[in-house]
Amino acid sequence: MRCLAAAPILALVWVGSANATEAAARQSVETFVAGFVDEVNKGDTKAALGRLATDVSIAEDLAPFHWKGPQAGADWLTGMQKNGERLGMTDIQMRLGAPIQVLVHGAAAYEAIPGVVTLTGKRRKLRERGMLTFTLARQAGAWKITSLAWGGAAAK
């Protein structure tokens, strides 16, 4: 009879352990993505690019709208900088909100997170609200961003 009584307790321990493991996996994705955004905000290009997979795909509302492959990250960051300069902006910062969805399935992950981009210039400040969507893959024991997309209303 003791064995039968222990079964539900063991099941609860197993479920609790699985939930803790899933929560830790989701937290690792959130931390990784937030680190990437922080590095981009600080202008630490080398560190930010190190978080991207070599075959990364990036889509956003900046022409040419899509970058893919080993140079995608660098070309995208250069494009954002040139666009800021064209608009007379001296600083571009992304502020993340709370993730609305984080999914981890083995070595694959997905995160959808709202954000606000602030572009600051000498005479004006623009804000653009939107959604960042990331996919990630665990490669050699570390997360790498395999795709990122930004979508939202035009900056005002």
C-alpha positions as CSV (number, residue, x, y, z in Angstrom):
1,M,0.0,0.0,0.0
2,R,2.9,2.4,0.7
3,C,4.1,2.0,-2.9
4,L,0.7,3.1,-4.2
5,A,0.6,6.1,-2.0
6,A,4.1,7.1,-3.1
7,A,3.2,7.1,-6.8
8,P,1.2,10.3,-6.8
9,I,3.9,12.1,-4.8
10,L,6.6,10.9,-7.2
11,A,4.5,12.1,-10.1
12,L,4.2,15.6,-8.6
13,V,7.9,15.7,-8.0
14,W,8.6,14.7,-11.6
15,V,6.1,17.3,-12.9
16,G,7.6,20.0,-10.7
17,S,11.0,19.1,-11.9
18,A,9.9,19.3,-15.6
19,N,8.3,22.6,-15.0
20,A,11.4,24.0,-13.4
21,T,13.5,22.7,-16.3
22,E,11.2,24.3,-18.8
23,A,11.1,27.6,-16.9
24,A,15.0,27.6,-16.8
25,A,15.1,27.0,-20.6
26,R,12.7,29.9,-21.2
27,Q,14.7,32.1,-18.9
28,S,17.9,31.3,-20.8
29,V,16.3,32.3,-24.1
30,E,15.0,35.6,-22.5
31,T,18.4,36.4,-21.1
32,F,20.1,35.6,-24.3
33,V,17.8,37.8,-26.4
34,A,18.0,40.7,-23.9
35,G,21.8,40.4,-24.0
36,F,21.8,40.7,-27.8
37,V,19.6,43.8,-27.6
38,D,21.8,45.4,-24.9
39,E,24.9,44.8,-27.0
40,V,23.3,46.4,-30.1
41,N,22.2,49.4,-27.9
42,K,25.7,49.8,-26.5
43,G,27.2,49.6,-30.0
44,D,29.1,46.3,-29.1
45,T,28.9,45.0,-32.6
46,K,31.3,42.2,-32.2
47,A,29.4,40.7,-29.2
48,A,26.0,41.2,-30.8
49,L,27.2,39.6,-34.1
50,G,28.6,36.7,-32.1
51,R,25.0,35.8,-31.0
52,L,23.9,35.3,-34.6
53,A,23.9,32.0,-36.4
54,T,26.0,32.1,-39.6
55,D,22.8,31.6,-41.7
56,V,20.7,34.2,-39.8
57,S,17.7,35.7,-41.5
58,I,16.7,39.3,-40.5
59,A,13.6,41.1,-41.7
60,E,12.5,44.6,-40.7
61,D,11.0,47.8,-42.1
62,L,14.3,49.2,-43.4
63,A,15.2,48.7,-47.1
64,P,16.2,46.2,-48.4
65,F,13.9,44.7,-45.7
66,H,15.7,41.3,-45.6
67,W,19.2,40.2,-44.9
68,K,20.4,36.5,-44.9
69,G,23.6,34.7,-44.4
70,P,27.1,35.3,-42.8
71,Q,27.1,39.1,-43.5
72,A,23.4,39.7,-42.6
73,G,24.0,41.0,-39.1
74,A,26.7,43.4,-40.0
75,D,24.9,44.6,-43.1
76,W,21.7,45.1,-41.1
77,L,23.5,47.0,-38.3
78,T,25.2,49.2,-40.9
79,G,21.8,49.8,-42.6
80,M,20.3,50.9,-39.3
81,Q,23.2,53.3,-38.7
82,K,23.0,54.8,-42.1
83,N,19.2,55.2,-41.9
84,G,19.6,57.0,-38.5
85,E,22.2,59.3,-40.0
86,R,20.0,60.0,-43.0
87,L,17.2,61.0,-40.6
88,G,19.6,63.2,-38.5
89,M,19.5,60.8,-35.5
90,T,22.5,60.4,-33.3
91,D,21.3,57.6,-31.1
92,I,19.0,54.6,-31.6
93,Q,17.9,52.5,-28.7
94,M,15.6,49.5,-28.3
95,R,13.7,49.0,-25.1
96,L,12.1,45.6,-24.6
97,G,8.8,44.9,-22.9
98,A,7.8,41.6,-21.2
99,P,7.9,38.7,-23.6
100,I,4.4,37.6,-24.7
101,Q,5.6,34.1,-25.7
102,V,8.7,32.1,-25.1
103,L,8.8,28.5,-26.4
104,V,11.6,26.0,-26.1
105,H,11.6,22.6,-27.7
106,G,14.9,20.8,-27.3
107,A,17.5,22.8,-29.2
108,A,15.0,25.1,-30.8
109,A,13.4,28.2,-29.3
110,Y,11.0,31.1,-30.2
111,E,10.4,34.4,-28.5
112,A,7.9,37.1,-29.3
113,I,8.6,40.4,-27.4
114,P,7.2,43.9,-27.8
115,G,9.6,46.7,-28.0
116,V,10.0,50.4,-28.5
117,V,12.7,51.9,-30.7
118,T,13.7,55.5,-29.8
119,L,15.6,57.5,-32.3
120,T,17.1,60.7,-30.9
121,G,18.5,63.6,-32.9
122,K,19.5,67.2,-32.3
123,R,16.1,68.6,-33.1
124,R,13.7,65.7,-32.6
125,K,12.9,62.3,-31.1
126,L,11.0,59.6,-32.8
127,R,9.5,56.4,-31.3
128,E,8.4,53.3,-33.0
129,R,6.4,50.6,-31.2
130,G,6.4,47.1,-32.6
131,M,7.1,43.4,-32.1
132,L,10.4,41.5,-32.2
133,T,10.2,37.8,-33.1
134,F,13.2,35.6,-32.7
135,T,14.0,32.0,-33.5
136,L,17.0,30.4,-31.9
137,A,19.0,27.2,-32.1
138,R,21.3,25.6,-29.6
139,Q,24.6,25.2,-31.4
140,A,27.7,23.8,-29.7
141,G,26.0,24.2,-26.3
142,A,25.0,27.9,-26.8
143,W,22.0,29.7,-28.2
144,K,22.4,31.4,-31.6
145,I,19.8,33.6,-33.2
146,T,18.6,32.0,-36.4
147,S,16.1,34.7,-37.3
148,L,14.8,37.9,-36.1
149,A,12.0,40.1,-37.4
150,W,10.7,43.5,-36.4
151,G,7.3,44.8,-37.3
152,G,5.3,47.8,-36.2
153,A,3.9,51.2,-37.0
154,A,6.1,53.9,-38.6
155,A,8.2,56.0,-36.2
156,K,6.5,59.1,-35.0
